[in-house]
Amino acid sequence: MRYSLKRFLQNIFYLARYNLKDINNNSLVYVKHRINFAAKIRNEIKNDFDILKPPRVKSIVDTMKELANTNKSIIRFGDGEYIIMGGGGIPFQEYNKELANKLSEIILSHHDNLLIGLSGGHFHSPLPGANNIALEYDYSWVVENYDLIMKYTIPAKEYACGGISQVYAWKSNDNGILKQHYAMFKQIFANKKLVLICGDKILANIKFNILGGSQVEYIYGPTKHAYNSIDRLRKELDNKVSGDETLLFALGPAGKVLAYEMFLRGFRVLDIGHTIKDYDTYMRGVEMTDEAVKDFFAPDE
């Protein structure tokens, strides 16, 4: 049987409509019904767990190891992309039907060398030590939008972790893990010709650039509503690349569309999102209070 746990909850709500005091507790019929109902629930739950093959999200460490040890690409999806696919807009990208359709195509695509990154909170309990903002996301936004999340989820698929770009923002209390994490990013960038496609304000207040020392070319898009400039960005990319570059994207939903197009052309693409800001925040030693986390994810000004 499918979705028995869901039916179980529906049955509970159904039974809650009745006053048990009105039921004749001495009736053998009702006793038999209760026994049968308990057996039915037991069997439904057992059947569900036997056939259930939920999607999984790799850990941050396993995702980074795969990127460091292979030539695979990654495109990450967060709440902003889901909101757009669901017909809404976000502070730094207004709704665009074409953009929504392209994001839907990417998240449901299957390529051996392309990792799709999602939040582990979609299918797993929060990590120990997760801050209040992460808990609010997992237990509020995810629950409220779970139908939308599952609409764009492939059953039994193993996803990469989309949280690789904001490790310090989400969990800033484990210095050993953080050092290893940023070292792996630097390993990925080492000895590569890099092209970074990013918002025009992303580097304005950066003191510690994780790309420092790397060979990097920059292409800038608008900080807000970058998809309106997608044609211009495509042309700049065409003029900038020769074929052997690794392309980095930190341009929100528009950057994911560009990344996918360039991946299909044979480039390695890495959707690094907030990584530059995350590393800088870590190096500065900013205390990640709830307010600081909210500021971290606000559009760059």
N, C-alpha and C positions, 0 to 999 in steps of 0.2 A: 504494500500500500504506500502511496505517496502522500506527503504532507500530513501525516497522522498527528504529529505534535500540534500542528495548527488546528486540526479538527478537535483535538483534545481540549484546547483552550476554548474553542467555540462551544464545545459541549458543556464546559464548566459555566460559561456565561449563560448558556441556555438553562441549565439547572438552577442557576441563581435566581431565576425569575419566580421560582416556586417556594412557598413557605413550607419547610419540612415539617412544621407542626401540623400542617393539614394532611400529612401523609400518615396513614395508619401503620405505625411501626410494627404492629403485631401481624400485619398481613404477610403471609408467606410469599405472595406474589412480589411485593416490594423487596423483601429480603433476597429473593432469587434475582430480581433485577439488579440490585446493588452488587451482588456477587458476580453476575455476568458482566456488568459494566466495568468492574475492577479488572476482570480477566481480559476484557476487550482492550482496555487501556494498556495493560502489560504487554499484550501481543502487538499492539500498534507501535508502541515505543521500541520494542525489540526489532520489529521489522524495519522501522525507520533507520535505526542505527546500523542494521545489516546492509542496507542499500545506499545509505547516504554517502555521497562522495563530494564533500564541499570543496570549494576552491581554497587554496592555501597561499599565504604570502611569506616569502623567504625572510629571514632576519636581515637586518642591515649589514651585519658582518658577512653573511653568505652572499648577499647581493654584491657587495664591494669586492669580495674575492673573485666572483665570476667576472666582473668587469675588469679586474686587474689581470686575470690569468687568461682571458680570451679577447677576441676582437669584437665582442658583441656590442650592440647599441642598446640604449634605453630611452624610453619616453614615459614620463610619469603622469599620473592622473590624480588630482585632488578634488576638493569640494567645488572649486571654481569651474573645473571642466564639467563636472556632473550637473551643476546648476545651468550651464549653457546648454548642455545636451538635453536638459529638461525644459528648455524654453525660457530661461531667465537670463539676467545679466549680473555682472559683478562690478565692483568699484573701478577696476582698471580694464574691463573689457565689456562693452555693451553687447547685447544679444545680436547675433548674426546667424541667419538660418544656414547659410553655406558653411560657416565655421562649425556650427553644431553638427551638421551632417558629416563633415570631415573628421571631427573628433570621434563621432560614433564609429566611423569606418576604422579609425586607428585602434581604438580600444578593443574592437572585436576581431582585429586582424590576427593572423598567425604566420610568423616568420621565425625560422630557427635562430636567426642571429639578431632578433629584436626582442628585448625584454620590455614587458609592459609593467610599470611600477604602480602599485596601489598602496594605500595605507593598510598596515596590519590590523588596525582597528576595525576594518570592515568584517573580518572573519575570526579574529582572535581577541582574547582579553588584553587590556592594556598592560604594558610592561611594568614591572615593579619600579616605583620611583617616578612614574609619569606625573607631569605637573597638572595643575587644575585645568588648564586650557586643553591639554590632550585628553583628559578624562571627559571634559564637556563635549569635545568633538566625538569621542567614541560612544558616549551614552546619550547624547542629545541629537547632534546633527545626523550621525549615522543611522540611529534608530528612526528618526523622522523621515529620512530619505532612503530607507532600505529597499523599497520597491524599485526606486530609480537605480540604485547601486546594482541590484540583482538583474535588472533589465540589461545592463551592459557587462555582465559577468558570465564567463564561460565555465560551466560546471566542471569540477575536478581539475581545473587548470592550476598550475603553480605559477604565481606571479612574483615578480621582483618587488622589493620594498621601495615604495616611493619616498619614504622618509629619509633617504640617504642625503637629501639636500638641506635638512634642518635638524641635525642631530643635537647640536648645542641648544637650539631653541626649545626642543622638546624635553631634553634630558641633559642638564648641564652639570650634573654632580658626579660624573665618573671620568676623571681626567685621563686615566689609562686608556679607556675605550676611545675617548675623543682624540688623543694623540695618534693612536693606531688608525683611526678613521681618516684623519686628514693626511697621514702619511701614505695611505693607499690611494687617495685622490692624487697626490703629487706623483706617485708611481705611475698612475694612469696617464698623467699629463707629460711625463718625462720624455725627452727626445722626440717629441711630436711637433709637427707643424699644426698649430691650432688656429681656428677661426672662431671667435666668440660673437654670437648674435645676441644682443642684449638691449635692455631699455637704456635710453640716453641719460638717465640719472643714476643708474645702478652703481657706478664707480665714484660718484660725487663725494661721498663721505667715507670712502674706504681707506683705512690706514694700512692694513695688513692684507695684501692681495695674494690669495693662494696661487694665483697664476704668475706671481713674480718670479722672474728668471726664466720663464718659458717664452718660446717664440710664438707670439700671438698677434693676429690681425683682428681688428674690431669692426663690426657692423652694428650701427645703432638704429634702433626703432623707437617709436614713441613709448613713453612709460605707460600711457593710457590708450586703450583702443588701438593697439598695434595692428590688428587685423585690417584696419582701414588702409594701411600702408603695405599690404602683403605683396602687391605687384612690384612696388619699388624695391622691397627687400629681396624678392626673387632675383631681380636684375642685378642688384649689388652682389648677391651671392654668386651668381653666374660669372660676374666679372672678377671676383676675388679668388675663386678656387681653380685649381688645375687638376685635381684628382687624388692627391695623396694627403690631403689635410684631414685632421679630425675636427669635426664641427661641434662646438659647444653652444647650447641654447639656454638663455635665461630671459625669455620674452613671453612668459605666460602662455595662454592658449594658442596665440598666433605662432609662437615659436615651435609648438608641437606639430603644427601643420607643416611648417617649413622643414622641421627635422624629418618628418615621415617622407616628404617628397624627396629630400636629399638621400635618405636611407635607400629608397627605391632606386636611386641612381648609383648606388654602390658605395656611398660614403659611410664612414662610421660616425654616428651621431650620439651625443650624450646630452640629455636634458638635465642640466645641473641646477636649474631653478635658483634657490636661495643660497647655494653653496658658498658663493663669494662673500655674501653678507654673514652667513653662519660662521665661517672661519674668522672673519674680522671681529665679530662679536665675541667669539671664543678667545681670540688673542688679546682683546681689550679687557677681558675678564668681567664683562657686564653681568650684573646679577639679574637672572631671568625671572623677575617677578611676573605676575599675571599681566600687569600693565606693559611691562617690557616685551613680553611675548606678543601682545596685541600690536604694539608698535613695530615689532620685527616684521610682521606679516602685512602691515599696511603698505599701500603703494609708495614707491620712492618719490620723494619730493625734492 
